[in-house]
């Protein structure tokens, strides 16, 4: 038990980005005491546990959670400015969220251990030695998932349906997304909850590329994942159907309409047109120059795409609550927030949906 509590304290501390000394000051004990707790050499009293829960913004029950996961082989989509401390925070947030997710899944014994759809992902995984091969890999997965060349309405829902767990974490602007593999070899993607919808979707598709692509022949893993993402969201067949075989330029409003139809940013559409030979290199450069001069490379003109939120985890919790497999307090602990706060957020998002709607 000492070890479990210690690991929980360290995980929560890393998630909120506190040093040993900073946490010790908030709790009213020494940094050496916190270190002993984390290493399993001592166990905090009930009073200290209560103060730890307040300082770390977790429920006391969190420290006794038996389910423990360890994520491995992270593939980061980030800028070089992301500090190591923030990487550890993101990892700790991801592990905490996934532990809660798996605990909810464990409430339903009829659930298969490994999703058959997830097995299909493993079947399509293979070597990619060029950008053109990345394009083909995206087409292969679309065919496998039977989605043709049509726009993907909700990429997050599609990934969850196909066995990929998707979670939101807090992170700086220099962090987009990260792919992990669980001990059971299941793929997990965590994304920055503060991104615009188009950037979020591209990051999800990019991370999907990391899941199914094994770079060979010295190709840049990021470049082939980028090409895969563009091809997965806007297949070559769809691009040529929308733009034609050859264009001298593309209008801004046309790009805006395509962005909202396919969930792919305007700038990514320019890249797609260039990669497929619909636009020349010089024409694409002219458009990118226009975006830089007008400051659109940071925030594109027009209304943004809405952010997609993973909902499977919440649905499982609501199912468990409705079937009286868990109490409201247990549901709150799994959600990671007070139940009243959760229902308040639900009401705000869904036009005043009443808090007793699910009862």
N, C-alpha and C positions, 0 to 999 in steps of 0.2 A: 504493500500500500504506500510506503514511504516513496518508492520509486515512481509510482503513478502520479502522486500529488506533485512531486518535484518536477517531473516532465511537464505537467500541466502548467505549473507556475512559470517555467521557462518559456513554454510555447506562447502563453498569453503575454508575457513580458516582451518577447520578440515581436509579437503581432502589433503591439502599441508603440514599439520603438523606445522602450525605457531601458536605461542602464541599471545595473545592480544597485548603484548608489542612489539613483533617482527613485527607484521603486522603494528602497529601504527608507528613504526620507519620508515618502508618502505614507508608508505603513507604520513607521515609528519603531523600526528595529534596525540593526546594523546591516551593512552590506554583506558582512561575513555570514550573518544568519540567513539572509536570502540565498547566498551561495550554498550553504549547507542544505537548505530545503531543496534546492534544484538538483543537488547531487545525491539526494536521498539519504543524507547523513543525519537528518533531523526532521521532525514533523512539526508544522506550526500548530499553535493552540487554536481553539475555536475562534477566539477573539481576533487573532492574527489572520486566520483564514477569511473572516468577515471583512477585515480591512483590506486584505489582498483582493477580494472580489470587487470591492468598491474601486480600488486604485486601478485594477485591470479591466473594469467594466464587464465582468462576467458574473454569472450566478455561482453561489457556493457549490452547487451540484456539479459544476464544470470540473472541479478538482478531483472528483471521484468517478468521472466517466471512464468506463473500462475499455471502450473501443479505442484503439490507437493505430494510426496509419502513418506510413512513411513514404513520402513521394520521392521519386527518383528521376534521373535523367531530364532535368528541366531544360527546355529550349526557350530562351528568352527573346521576346520581340521588344527591344528597348533601345534607348540611346546610350552611348558610352558614359553619359553623365549620371546614370542611375547608381547611387552609392551602394556599397555592400550591405550597409545597415538596412536600407530599404528593401534590398533583395531578400534579406532574412525575414523582414516584416511580412512581405508578400507571401513567402513560403509558409510562415506560421499561420497567417490568415487562411491560406488555402488548405492546410492540413486540418485546422479547426473546422472549417466549413465541410470538408469531405468526411470527417469523422461523424459529424451530425447527419450528413446525408446518408452514409452507410448504416448508421443506427436506425434511421427511419426505414430504409430498405429491409433491414433485418426483421422488422415487425411483420413482414409479409413473406412467410416461408415458401409460398408458391412461386415467388419470383425466381427465375433461373439465375444460377451463379454468374454466368457470362452471357450477355445478350447475344442471340444469334446474329443480329445486325452488326454487333461489334466484331464478331468473327469474320463477317464480310469485309470489314475494314482491314483486317489482318491479311485476308486473301488478296486484296488489291495492292497491298504494300509491296514495293519493289524498287529496284535500282533505277535511277534517273541520271543520265550523263549529259543532258543538254536542256536548254530552255524549251525546245520543241518537244522533247520527251515529257517535260513537265506539263505541257499543254495536253498531250495525249493522255497523261495520267488523270488529269481533271475530267476529260471526256469519258475515260473508262469508269471513273467513280460515278459520274452522272448516269451512265448507262446501267451500272450495277444497282444504283438506287432508284432507277426507273423514273427520272425527272426530266428526261429529254433536254431540250435547249431553252425551255421556258424560264422566266424569272423565278427566283426562289423568294417566296413571299416573306417567310420568317426563317432565317438561317439558324437561329438559336433553337427554335422548336424542331427543325429538321435534324440537327445534330443530336439533340436529346432523344428524339425518336429512334435514331440510329445507334444509340448506345454510348454516345460521348457525353460525359458529365461536364456541364458548363456552369461556372461560378463567377460571381462578381466580387472584387476586392478593392480596397482603397489603395491608391497609389498616386505618385506624382505624374505630371504630364509626360515625363521621360519614359514612362512604362506604358506599354500597350497591352500585351498579353503574354501568356506563358503556357507551354504544354508540359504536362507531367505524365508519368505512367505509374499506376498503383502497383502494390506488391502482387496483386492478382492480374497484372498486365493489362489493365483497362485504361483507356486514354482519358485524360482530364485536361480541360482548358480553363484557365482563369483569366479574366479580362478586367481592365480598369473600368470601374463603373462610371467614370466621369467623361468618357469619350463621346463624340458625336456618333450618330447612328451609322453613317457611312464608314467612318474609321473603325468602328466596332466590328462591322460586318467583314471588312477587309481583313482585320486582324484575326477574326475567327477563321476565315477561309485560309489565311496564311498559316495559322497553327494547324489546321486540318492537313495542309500540305506537308508540314513537318511529320505528321502522324503516318502518312502513306508514302512518303518519299524517302528513299535511301540514296543520298548523293554519291555518285561515283565519278571517276575520271577527273577528280580535282575541281568539280563544279562548285560554285559558291552556294551553300545551302540556303542562304537568305534570298538570293536571286531566283533560284528555282522555286522556292516557296512563294515568292511574289508572283512569278509567272503562273504558277498553279492557281493562286487566289484569283487573279484576274480572269483566268480561263474558266474557273469553276463558277464564278458569279456572272460572267458574260461570255458564254462559249463563242467560238469563232463563227459558227453558223448564225447565231443571233446577232453578232456584231455586223456581219455582212448583210444580214437581212435588214437591219436597222439603218446602216450607213451607206450601203452600196459597196461596189468593188473598189472604187477609187474616189477620193475627195481631195479638193484643194485646201479646204478648211472646214471647220465645224462651228456652228453658231453657239453662243453661250446659252441661249434659251433651249436649243436642241439638247445640249449637254445636260442642262438642268432637268429636262423631261426624262431623259434616259437614266439619269441618276435616281430619280424617284420610281422609275419602272423596274430597274434591276437592282437597286440598292447598292450601286457602285458609284464612287465619287466621280465628279466631272473630270478631275485630273487623271484618275485611273482609266476613264474612257479614252482620254487622249493617248495614254500609254497603250491601251489595247488596239486602238486604230493604227498606231505606229508599228507595234509589234507584228500586226497582221498585214502590213503593207497597204492599208487603206489610206493612211496619211504618210507623206514623205517625212524624213527626218527634219528637214528645214521647216515644213509646215507645223510639225509638232513643236519645234523650238519656238516658233513665233507665238503659238498659243500659250506655251508655258511662260514666255516672256511677258505676255499680257497679264497672266495670273500673278506674276511676281510684282509687276509695276503697280497693279491695283490692290495688292495685299490679299488676293484671293487664295494664295497658296496655303494660308493658315486657316481662314474661314471662307468657304466658298459662298458666292452670292446666292440669294434666294433662301427659302425656308429649308431647314436642316431635316434630315431623316430622323424619325423617332428612334430612340434607343430601344433595343430588344432586351427583354428581361427573361432569364430562365425561370420557368414556372413549375417544372416537374417536382422539384423538392417541396415546394409549397403544397402542391396537389397531394403528394404522399402524406404530408403532415395533416392536412385537412381530412383525408381519408381515414387516417389512424384515429384522429379525434372523433370523427363521426361514428366510427365503429367501436368507440370507447376502449381502444387499445392503449391510449395515453390520456393523461389529464391535461387541463389547460396549462398548468404550471410546467408540465413536461413539454408541452408544445412550445411554450415560450422559450424554454431552455434550448430546444432544438432549433428554433427560429433565430436564436441569438439576440432576442429583444423582448421587452415586456409585451404581454398579449394585447394590452390596451393600445400601446404604440403601434403594434402591427395592424390592428383594426382601424386605427386612425389613418394610417398610410393607405390602407385598402380603400377607405371611404374617399380619400382625396383623389386617388387614381381612377376610381370607378364611379364617379358621379354620385357620391353619397350612399354607396352600398351599405346597408345597416350592419352594425357589428354583430347582430344576432342572426345574420343571414344564413350562416352555416349550421345553426343549431336546430 
